[in-house]
Amino acid sequence: MAFLGTSLDRVVFKRLIWFGSGAVSGAAGSWYIKRRIQEKLRRFTPGGMRETAVVKARQAQRDAKTAVAEARRLAADYRSQIRADDTTTG
């Protein structure tokens, strides 16, 4: 750092760098926290509640479809097993 002549200039420059980096990180941190809080609070607005309800309804629909498909598969397996038992015993 050729433009810094005295040791006082270096101290001031270092403090300025540290102050600037602290200010930037503080501003970025507060922006991030504000955004996170707004996202969390959005869940409790009517629109947020509606979105949550839609997501849960779709998940329940997927779960029901999966359960029905599995039940049909098990029923088919059971029927084929019964038929196989009937042909071997009868």
Secondary structure, DSSP 8 states (H G I E B T S, - for coil): -TT--SHHHHHHHHHHHHHHHHHHHHHHHHHHHHHHHHHHHHTTSHHHHHHHHHHHHHHHHHHHHHHHHHHHHHHHHHHHHHHHHHHHH-
